[in-house]
Amino acid sequence: MASEKSDLLQGTLDMLVLKIVALEPVHGYGIAQRIQQISREVLQVQQGSLYPALHRLEKRGWLKAGWHVSETGREAKFYTLTRAGRKQLDAEAANWGRLAGAVELIMRTAE
């Protein structure tokens, strides 16, 4: 049975990108692939959403970018997490935990 794919909730893309980049330096296509793989094909990020998010995160100083040779032998823009990006990721992860807990409480409420 094929998994249903879901669009990302508004506001979660930045957090997921920061988390993936925190794991290792990675290029944009690799970020999209990792999100899809780790979510077991449930989440997918479109290029039209990903690249504006990467530029936004870089402009805010949460990501740093540099050109390097990718695994295919081509040059690609790789992103790394900055110290400010780590702090933002920690804050967003804590907020996500509170939000997820609140939604779970509501969903478990008997009618």
N, CA, C and O atoms as a MOPAC input file, in Angstrom:
PM7 MOZYME 1SCF
protein

 N      0.84900 1    -1.17600 1     0.00000 1
 C      0.00000 1     0.00000 1     0.00000 1
 C      0.89800 1     1.24400 1     0.00000 1
 O      1.77900 1     1.37700 1     0.85000 1
 N      0.67600 1     2.13000 1    -0.93300 1
 C      1.50000 1     3.33900 1    -1.04700 1
 C      1.14100 1     4.34500 1     0.03800 1
 O     -0.02100 1     4.47900 1     0.42300 1
 N      2.15300 1     5.04300 1     0.52200 1
 C      1.93400 1     6.06800 1     1.53400 1
 C      1.34300 1     7.30400 1     0.88400 1
 O      1.67000 1     7.63400 1    -0.25600 1
 N      0.47500 1     7.98300 1     1.61000 1
 C     -0.02200 1     9.26400 1     1.13900 1
 C      1.04600 1    10.30400 1     1.41400 1
 O      1.68900 1    10.29300 1     2.46400 1
 N      1.22500 1    11.20200 1     0.45700 1
 C      2.17700 1    12.29100 1     0.65300 1
 C      1.43500 1    13.47700 1     1.22200 1
 O      0.26900 1    13.70400 1     0.89800 1
 N      2.10700 1    14.23300 1     2.07100 1
 C      1.48000 1    15.38000 1     2.71600 1
 C      2.27600 1    16.63700 1     2.45000 1
 O      3.50500 1    16.61200 1     2.37700 1
 N      1.56000 1    17.73500 1     2.30500 1
 C      2.22000 1    19.02700 1     2.23500 1
 C      2.67000 1    19.39100 1     3.63600 1
 O      2.04000 1    19.00600 1     4.62100 1
 N      3.74900 1    20.12500 1     3.71900 1
 C      4.24500 1    20.55400 1     5.02500 1
 C      3.33100 1    21.61800 1     5.61200 1
 O      2.81900 1    22.47500 1     4.89100 1
 N      3.13200 1    21.56100 1     6.90800 1
 C      2.39500 1    22.61400 1     7.58400 1
 C      3.15500 1    23.91500 1     7.45000 1
 O      4.38600 1    23.93900 1     7.48300 1
 N      2.41800 1    24.98400 1     7.30100 1
 C      3.07100 1    26.28800 1     7.19300 1
 C      3.92200 1    26.52200 1     8.44600 1
 O      3.47000 1    26.28300 1     9.56500 1
 N      5.13600 1    26.98300 1     8.24900 1
 C      6.01600 1    27.27800 1     9.37400 1
 C      6.92400 1    26.12900 1     9.78700 1
 O      7.83300 1    26.33500 1    10.59100 1
 N      6.70900 1    24.93700 1     9.26700 1
 C      7.56100 1    23.81800 1     9.67000 1
 C      8.74800 1    23.61200 1     8.72800 1
 O      9.72600 1    22.96400 1     9.09800 1
 N      8.66900 1    24.15300 1     7.52700 1
 C      9.73900 1    23.93200 1     6.55500 1
 C     11.07300 1    24.45000 1     7.06200 1
 O     12.08500 1    23.75900 1     6.94400 1
 N     11.09600 1    25.65800 1     7.62600 1
 C     12.35900 1    26.20800 1     8.13200 1
 C     12.97100 1    25.28900 1     9.17600 1
 O     14.17200 1    25.01900 1     9.14400 1
 N     12.14800 1    24.80800 1    10.10200 1
 C     12.64100 1    23.93100 1    11.16300 1
 C     13.21500 1    22.63600 1    10.57900 1
 O     14.27700 1    22.18200 1    11.00600 1
 N     12.52400 1    22.04600 1     9.61300 1
 C     12.99600 1    20.79400 1     9.02100 1
 C     14.29100 1    21.00100 1     8.24000 1
 O     15.19100 1    20.16200 1     8.28900 1
 N     14.38300 1    22.11200 1     7.52500 1
 C     15.61300 1    22.40700 1     6.78700 1
 C     16.77200 1    22.57900 1     7.76200 1
 O     17.85100 1    22.02800 1     7.54400 1
 N     16.56100 1    23.33800 1     8.83300 1
 C     17.61900 1    23.52700 1     9.82800 1
 C     18.04700 1    22.18100 1    10.42000 1
 O     19.23800 1    21.94400 1    10.62200 1
 N     17.09400 1    21.31300 1    10.69400 1
 C     17.41200 1    19.99900 1    11.26800 1
 C     18.24500 1    19.15400 1    10.30300 1
 O     19.23200 1    18.53900 1    10.70900 1
 N     17.85700 1    19.12300 1     9.04800 1
 C     18.59500 1    18.32400 1     8.06000 1
 C     20.01400 1    18.85800 1     7.88900 1
 O     20.97000 1    18.08500 1     7.82900 1
 N     20.14600 1    20.18200 1     7.81000 1
 C     21.47400 1    20.77900 1     7.63800 1
 C     22.32800 1    20.57700 1     8.88700 1
 O     23.55300 1    20.50000 1     8.79100 1
 N     21.69300 1    20.49200 1    10.06200 1
 C     22.43500 1    20.24300 1    11.30300 1
 C     23.10200 1    18.86900 1    11.27900 1
 O     24.11300 1    18.66600 1    11.95000 1
 N     22.55900 1    17.93700 1    10.52700 1
 C     23.11900 1    16.58700 1    10.46400 1
 C     24.44800 1    16.55000 1     9.72200 1
 O     25.36600 1    15.82800 1    10.11100 1
 N     24.54600 1    17.34500 1     8.63400 1
 C     25.77700 1    17.41900 1     7.83800 1
 C     25.59900 1    18.49300 1     6.77300 1
 O     24.46600 1    18.81800 1     6.41700 1
 N     26.68600 1    19.04900 1     6.25900 1
 C     26.56700 1    19.99400 1     5.15200 1
 C     25.89600 1    19.29900 1     3.96400 1
 O     26.22700 1    18.15900 1     3.63900 1
 N     24.96800 1    19.97900 1     3.33300 1
 C     24.19000 1    19.34100 1     2.26800 1
 C     23.68300 1    20.39700 1     1.28800 1
 O     23.47500 1    21.55400 1     1.65300 1
 N     23.48900 1    19.97600 1     0.04200 1
 C     22.95600 1    20.87500 1    -0.99000 1
 C     21.42500 1    20.80100 1    -0.99500 1
 O     20.83000 1    19.92600 1    -0.36700 1
 N     20.80500 1    21.73400 1    -1.71300 1
 C     19.34800 1    21.84400 1    -1.71100 1
 C     18.63000 1    20.57200 1    -2.10000 1
 O     17.70600 1    20.15000 1    -1.40400 1
 N     19.03200 1    19.94900 1    -3.19700 1
 C     18.38800 1    18.71500 1    -3.62500 1
 C     18.52700 1    17.63800 1    -2.54900 1
 O     17.59500 1    16.87100 1    -2.30500 1
 N     19.68500 1    17.58900 1    -1.91500 1
 C     19.91200 1    16.61600 1    -0.85000 1
 C     18.99900 1    16.84900 1     0.34100 1
 O     18.55300 1    15.89500 1     0.97800 1
 N     18.71500 1    18.11600 1     0.64800 1
 C     17.80200 1    18.44200 1     1.75300 1
 C     16.41900 1    17.89000 1     1.44800 1
 O     15.80200 1    17.24500 1     2.29500 1
 N     15.93200 1    18.14400 1     0.23700 1
 C     14.60600 1    17.64900 1    -0.15500 1
 C     14.55900 1    16.12400 1    -0.09000 1
 O     13.57900 1    15.55000 1     0.38400 1
 N     15.61200 1    15.47500 1    -0.56300 1
 C     15.66300 1    14.01100 1    -0.55300 1
 C     15.68100 1    13.45700 1     0.87100 1
 O     14.98300 1    12.48800 1     1.17200 1
 N     16.47800 1    14.07100 1     1.74600 1
 C     16.55500 1    13.59600 1     3.13500 1
 C     15.22100 1    13.73900 1     3.84300 1
 O     14.80600 1    12.83300 1     4.56700 1
 N     14.53700 1    14.86700 1     3.64600 1
 C     13.22900 1    15.05500 1     4.27100 1
 C     12.27600 1    13.96500 1     3.80300 1
 O     11.55100 1    13.37900 1     4.60700 1
 N     12.27800 1    13.69600 1     2.50900 1
 C     11.39400 1    12.66300 1     1.96100 1
 C     11.77500 1    11.27700 1     2.49000 1
 O     10.89700 1    10.50000 1     2.86600 1
 N     13.05000 1    10.96700 1     2.52300 1
 C     13.50000 1     9.65000 1     2.98600 1
 C     13.22500 1     9.44600 1     4.47300 1
 O     12.66900 1     8.42200 1     4.86900 1
 N     13.61200 1    10.41700 1     5.29300 1
 C     13.46100 1    10.26700 1     6.74000 1
 C     11.98600 1    10.20000 1     7.13500 1
 O     11.62400 1     9.51400 1     8.09100 1
 N     11.13600 1    10.91700 1     6.39000 1
 C      9.69200 1    10.89200 1     6.69500 1
 C      9.00500 1     9.67700 1     6.08900 1
 O      7.78000 1     9.57100 1     6.12700 1
 N      9.78000 1     8.77500 1     5.53900 1
 C      9.25300 1     7.56300 1     4.89400 1
 C      8.28800 1     7.91400 1     3.76400 1
 O      7.21600 1     7.32700 1     3.61700 1
 N      8.71300 1     8.88900 1     2.98300 1
 C      7.99700 1     9.32100 1     1.77700 1
 C      6.68800 1    10.06800 1     2.06500 1
 O      5.90900 1    10.30900 1     1.14200 1
 N      6.43500 1    10.43400 1     3.30900 1
 C      5.20500 1    11.15900 1     3.64300 1
 C      5.34500 1    12.63900 1     3.31300 1
 O      4.41600 1    13.24300 1     2.77600 1
 N      6.48200 1    13.22300 1     3.62400 1
 C      6.70700 1    14.64400 1     3.37100 1
 C      7.55000 1    14.82600 1     2.12200 1
 O      8.52600 1    14.10900 1     1.89700 1
 N      7.15500 1    15.79200 1     1.32100 1
 C      7.97600 1    16.14600 1     0.16900 1
 C      8.02300 1    17.65500 1     0.05800 1
 O      7.03500 1    18.34400 1     0.31400 1
 N      9.17300 1    18.15600 1    -0.32400 1
 C      9.37600 1    19.59400 1    -0.42300 1
 C      9.59000 1    19.94200 1    -1.88100 1
 O     10.47500 1    19.39600 1    -2.54000 1
 N      8.78200 1    20.84300 1    -2.37100 1
 C      8.90300 1    21.29500 1    -3.75800 1
 C     10.00300 1    22.33900 1    -3.86400 1
 O     10.23200 1    23.10500 1    -2.92800 1
 N     10.68200 1    22.36600 1    -5.00600 1
 C     11.75800 1    23.33600 1    -5.21900 1
 C     11.27100 1    24.76600 1    -5.04800 1
 O     12.01000 1    25.62500 1    -4.56600 1
 N     10.03000 1    25.02300 1    -5.44000 1
 C      9.45800 1    26.36000 1    -5.33100 1
 C      9.28900 1    26.82300 1    -3.90200 1
 O      9.15100 1    28.02100 1    -3.65500 1
 N      9.29600 1    25.90200 1    -2.95900 1
 C      9.24300 1    26.23900 1    -1.53700 1
 C     10.62700 1    26.16500 1    -0.89800 1
 O     10.97400 1    26.99200 1    -0.05400 1
 N     11.41700 1    25.16600 1    -1.30700 1
 C     12.70600 1    24.92400 1    -0.67200 1
 C     13.71100 1    26.05000 1    -0.90700 1
 O     14.31000 1    26.55200 1     0.04400 1
 N     13.89900 1    26.44600 1    -2.15200 1
 C     14.95700 1    27.41300 1    -2.43400 1
 C     14.67300 1    28.80000 1    -1.85600 1
 O     15.60300 1    29.44800 1    -1.37800 1
 N     13.43000 1    29.28100 1    -1.88000 1
 C     13.16300 1    30.54000 1    -1.15400 1
 C     13.42500 1    30.40000 1     0.34800 1
 O     13.90100 1    31.34100 1     0.98200 1
 N     13.11600 1    29.22900 1     0.91900 1
 C     13.38300 1    29.00000 1     2.34900 1
 C     14.88300 1    29.02200 1     2.61300 1
 O     15.32400 1    29.61700 1     3.59700 1
 N     15.66800 1    28.39000 1     1.75900 1
 C     17.12200 1    28.38700 1     1.93600 1
 C     17.68500 1    29.80900 1     1.87200 1
 O     18.53700 1    30.17700 1     2.68100 1
 N     17.21900 1    30.59300 1     0.92800 1
 C     17.67700 1    31.98300 1     0.82700 1
 C     17.27100 1    32.78900 1     2.05600 1
 O     18.05100 1    33.59600 1     2.56100 1
 N     16.05900 1    32.56800 1     2.53200 1
 C     15.56900 1    33.27400 1     3.72400 1
 C     16.41800 1    32.91500 1     4.94900 1
 O     16.80400 1    33.79400 1     5.71900 1
 N     16.70300 1    31.62900 1     5.12500 1
 C     17.48400 1    31.16900 1     6.27800 1
 C     18.92800 1    31.67900 1     6.20200 1
 O     19.53900 1    32.00000 1     7.22100 1
 N     19.45600 1    31.74500 1     4.98900 1
 C     20.81100 1    32.27100 1     4.81500 1
 C     20.83000 1    33.77900 1     5.12600 1
 O     21.74700 1    34.27200 1     5.78200 1
 N     19.82100 1    34.49100 1     4.65400 1
 C     19.74300 1    35.93600 1     4.90100 1
 C     19.62000 1    36.24900 1     6.39100 1
 O     20.14200 1    37.26000 1     6.86100 1
 N     18.93200 1    35.38500 1     7.12800 1
 C     18.77500 1    35.57700 1     8.57100 1
 C     20.02100 1    35.16500 1     9.35200 1
 O     20.09200 1    35.37500 1    10.56300 1
 N     20.99800 1    34.58300 1     8.67000 1
 C     22.23700 1    34.19500 1     9.33000 1
 C     22.17400 1    32.83200 1     9.99800 1
 O     23.04200 1    32.50400 1    10.80800 1
 N     21.17100 1    32.03800 1     9.67800 1
 C     21.01900 1    30.72000 1    10.29200 1
 C     21.70800 1    29.62800 1     9.48700 1
 O     22.02700 1    28.56300 1    10.01700 1
 N     21.93800 1    29.89600 1     8.20000 1
 C     22.67700 1    28.98800 1     7.32800 1
 C     23.80500 1    29.75600 1     6.66300 1
 O     23.71600 1    30.96200 1     6.43400 1
 N     24.85900 1    29.03000 1     6.36300 1
 C     25.97900 1    29.57100 1     5.59700 1
 C     26.11700 1    28.67500 1     4.37600 1
 O     25.99200 1    27.45400 1     4.48000 1
 N     26.37700 1    29.28300 1     3.21200 1
 C     26.45000 1    28.50300 1     1.97800 1
 C     27.81200 1    28.66400 1     1.31100 1
 O     28.45300 1    29.71000 1     1.41200 1
 N     28.23300 1    27.61400 1     0.63300 1
 C     29.47000 1    27.63900 1    -0.13400 1
 C     29.41500 1    26.61200 1    -1.24500 1
 O     28.72700 1    25.59800 1    -1.12900 1
 N     30.12700 1    26.86800 1    -2.30400 1
 C     30.13200 1    25.95800 1    -3.45400 1
 C     31.16500 1    24.85000 1    -3.25500 1
 O     32.32100 1    25.10600 1    -2.91900 1
 N     30.71300 1    23.60800 1    -3.47200 1
 C     31.57900 1    22.43400 1    -3.35700 1
 C     31.16200 1    21.41700 1    -4.41700 1
 O     30.07200 1    21.50800 1    -4.98200 1
 N     32.02300 1    20.46500 1    -4.67500 1
 C     31.70700 1    19.40400 1    -5.63000 1
 C     30.80400 1    18.38100 1    -4.94100 1
 O     31.10500 1    17.90400 1    -3.84700 1
 N     29.69600 1    18.05600 1    -5.60000 1
 C     28.74100 1    17.10000 1    -5.03800 1
 C     29.15500 1    15.67200 1    -5.36800 1
 O     30.15300 1    15.44000 1    -6.05000 1
 N     28.37500 1    14.72300 1    -4.87400 1
 C     28.65300 1    13.31100 1    -5.10900 1
 C     28.55400 1    12.94000 1    -6.59200 1
 O     29.06800 1    11.90000 1    -7.00300 1
 N     27.89800 1    13.78300 1    -7.39700 1
 C     27.78600 1    13.53100 1    -8.83700 1
 C     28.94200 1    14.14800 1    -9.62000 1
 O     29.02800 1    13.97900 1   -10.83600 1
 N     29.83800 1    14.86900 1    -8.92100 1
 C     30.96500 1    15.50500 1    -9.57900 1
 C     30.68600 1    16.92200 1   -10.05400 1
 O     31.56500 1    17.58200 1   -10.60800 1
 N     29.46900 1    17.38500 1    -9.84000 1
 C     29.10700 1    18.74600 1   -10.23200 1
 C     29.20700 1    19.68000 1    -9.03700 1
 O     29.10500 1    19.25700 1    -7.88500 1
 N     29.40900 1    20.96100 1    -9.33400 1
 C     29.42800 1    21.94900 1    -8.25400 1
 C     28.00900 1    22.19500 1    -7.77500 1
 O     27.08200 1    22.29900 1    -8.57800 1
 N     27.84700 1    22.28700 1    -6.47800 1
 C     26.54400 1    22.55600 1    -5.87800 1
 C     26.74900 1    23.45300 1    -4.66700 1
 O     27.81400 1    23.45400 1    -4.04900 1
 N     25.73000 1    24.20300 1    -4.34400 1
 C     25.77100 1    25.08700 1    -3.17900 1
 C     25.41200 1    24.25200 1    -1.95200 1
 O     24.28200 1    23.78300 1    -1.81800 1
 N     26.38400 1    24.07200 1    -1.06000 1
 C     26.17500 1    23.30300 1     0.16600 1
 C     25.88400 1    24.26200 1     1.31500 1
 O     26.46200 1    25.34600 1     1.39900 1
 N     24.99300 1    23.85200 1     2.18500 1
 C     24.58600 1    24.66800 1     3.32700 1
 C     25.08200 1    24.04400 1     4.61300 1
 O     25.06100 1    22.82400 1     4.77700 1
 N     25.53100 1    24.90100 1     5.53200 1
 C     25.91000 1    24.46900 1     6.87500 1
 C     25.16400 1    25.33000 1     7.88400 1
 O     24.78200 1    26.46300 1     7.59300 1
 N     24.96600 1    24.77800 1     9.06400 1
 C     24.25600 1    25.47200 1    10.13100 1
 C     25.22800 1    26.39200 1    10.86700 1
 O     26.34700 1    25.98900 1    11.18600 1
 N     24.80300 1    27.61800 1    11.13400 1
 C     25.61100 1    28.54800 1    11.91700 1
 C     25.25700 1    28.38600 1    13.40000 1
 O     24.31400 1    27.67600 1    13.75000 1
 N     26.01000 1    29.04000 1    14.24300 1
 C     25.70600 1    29.01400 1    15.68100 1
 C     24.31100 1    29.59700 1    15.93800 1
 O     23.54500 1    29.06300 1    16.74000 1
 N     23.99400 1    30.69800 1    15.24800 1
 C     22.65800 1    31.30700 1    15.38400 1
 C     21.58500 1    30.34100 1    14.86800 1
 O     20.48300 1    30.28000 1    15.41200 1
 N     21.91800 1    29.58700 1    13.81500 1
 C     20.98500 1    28.59100 1    13.28100 1
 C     20.71800 1    27.47700 1    14.27700 1
 O     19.59200 1    26.99000 1    14.37600 1
 N     21.74600 1    27.06600 1    15.01800 1
 C     21.59000 1    26.02700 1    16.05200 1
 C     20.64400 1    26.52000 1    17.14400 1
 O     19.77200 1    25.78000 1    17.59800 1
 N     20.82100 1    27.77300 1    17.56100 1
 C     19.93900 1    28.34200 1    18.58800 1
 C     18.49700 1    28.40800 1    18.08000 1
 O     17.55800 1    28.11300 1    18.81900 1
 N     18.33000 1    28.79600 1    16.81900 1
 C     16.98700 1    28.87500 1    16.23900 1
 C     16.36400 1    27.48800 1    16.13800 1
 O     15.18200 1    27.31700 1    16.43700 1
 N     17.14200 1    26.50600 1    15.72200 1
 C     16.64200 1    25.13300 1    15.63700 1
 C     16.18900 1    24.64600 1    17.00700 1
 O     15.12200 1    24.04400 1    17.12600 1
 N     16.97700 1    24.89500 1    18.02800 1
 C     16.60500 1    24.48600 1    19.38200 1
 C     15.29800 1    25.14600 1    19.81200 1
 O     14.43700 1    24.49300 1    20.40100 1
 N     15.14400 1    26.44000 1    19.52100 1
 C     13.92500 1    27.16600 1    19.88600 1
 C     12.72600 1    26.62800 1    19.12000 1
 O     11.65400 1    26.43600 1    19.69500 1
 N     12.90200 1    26.38400 1    17.83100 1
 C     11.79200 1    25.88000 1    17.01900 1
 C     11.41300 1    24.46000 1    17.41200 1
 O     10.23300 1    24.11000 1    17.40200 1
 N     12.39600 1    23.63800 1    17.75900 1
 C     12.10300 1    22.26500 1    18.18800 1
 C     11.31700 1    22.26500 1    19.50000 1
 O     10.39300 1    21.47000 1    19.66900 1
 N     11.67600 1    23.13800 1    20.41400 1
 C     10.94500 1    23.23900 1    21.67900 1
 C      9.51700 1    23.70200 1    21.43400 1
 O      8.57600 1    23.16800 1    22.02100 1
 N      9.35700 1    24.69100 1    20.57200 1
 C      8.02000 1    25.18000 1    20.25000 1
 C      7.19100 1    24.10000 1    19.57000 1
 O      6.00800 1    23.93600 1    19.87000 1
 N      7.81700 1    23.35700 1    18.64600 1
 C      7.11300 1    22.26800 1    17.96200 1
 C      6.66200 1    21.21100 1    18.97500 1
 O      5.55000 1    20.69400 1    18.86700 1
 N      7.49100 1    20.88900 1    19.93600 1
 C      7.12500 1    19.91700 1    20.96700 1
 C      5.90600 1    20.36200 1    21.75200 1
 O      5.01600 1    19.55700 1    22.02700 1
 N      5.85600 1    21.63200 1    22.11600 1
 C      4.68400 1    22.16900 1    22.83000 1
 C      3.43300 1    22.09200 1    21.95900 1
 O      2.37200 1    21.67500 1    22.42300 1
 N      3.56400 1    22.49400 1    20.69500 1
 C      2.43400 1    22.48000 1    19.77600 1
 C      1.92700 1    21.05900 1    19.54500 1
 O      0.72300 1    20.81100 1    19.60100 1
 N      2.83600 1    20.13500 1    19.28900 1
 C      2.44300 1    18.74000 1    19.04600 1
 C      1.76200 1    18.14700 1    20.27900 1
 O      0.78400 1    17.41100 1    20.15500 1
 N      2.27600 1    18.46500 1    21.46200 1
 C      1.65600 1    17.98000 1    22.69800 1
 C      0.26000 1    18.52500 1    22.87600 1
 O     -0.63600 1    17.79800 1    23.30300 1
 N      0.05300 1    19.79500 1    22.55500 1
 C     -1.26600 1    20.40700 1    22.68200 1
 C     -2.25600 1    19.78400 1    21.70000 1
 O     -3.40100 1    19.51400 1    22.06100 1
 N     -1.82000 1    19.55500 1    20.46100 1
 C     -2.70200 1    18.92700 1    19.47600 1
 C     -3.04700 1    17.51400 1    19.91300 1
 O     -4.19300 1    17.08700 1    19.77300 1
 N     -2.07500 1    16.78500 1    20.43800 1
 C     -2.33000 1    15.42100 1    20.91500 1
 C     -3.36000 1    15.41900 1    22.03000 1
 O     -4.25000 1    14.56800 1    22.05100 1
 N     -3.25100 1    16.35900 1    22.95300 1
 C     -4.23200 1    16.44200 1    24.03600 1
 C     -5.64700 1    16.65900 1    23.49100 1
 O     -6.60200 1    16.03400 1    23.95200 1
 N     -5.76200 1    17.52900 1    22.53100 1
 C     -7.08200 1    17.79400 1    21.94300 1
 C     -7.60000 1    16.55900 1    21.22400 1
 O     -8.77700 1    16.22300 1    21.35200 1
 N     -6.75100 1    15.88100 1    20.47700 1
 C     -7.17500 1    14.70100 1    19.70800 1
 C     -7.54800 1    13.54000 1    20.60600 1
 O     -8.36500 1    12.70800 1    20.21200 1
 N     -6.98500 1    13.45400 1    21.78800 1
 C     -7.28800 1    12.35500 1    22.71300 1
 C     -8.52200 1    12.62400 1    23.57500 1
 O     -8.96800 1    11.75000 1    24.31800 1
 N     -9.06000 1    13.81700 1    23.47400 1
 C    -10.22800 1    14.17100 1    24.26100 1
 C    -11.43000 1    13.39300 1    23.75500 1
 O    -11.72400 1    13.39900 1    22.56000 1
 N    -12.11700 1    12.72800 1    24.65600 1
 C    -13.30600 1    11.95300 1    24.28900 1
 C    -14.45100 1    12.92300 1    23.94400 1
 O    -14.57400 1    14.00500 1    24.51700 1
 N    -15.25600 1    12.50000 1    23.01200 1
 C    -16.41700 1    13.33500 1    22.63200 1
 C    -17.53100 1    13.16200 1    23.62900 1
 O    -18.58800 1    13.77700 1    23.48700 1

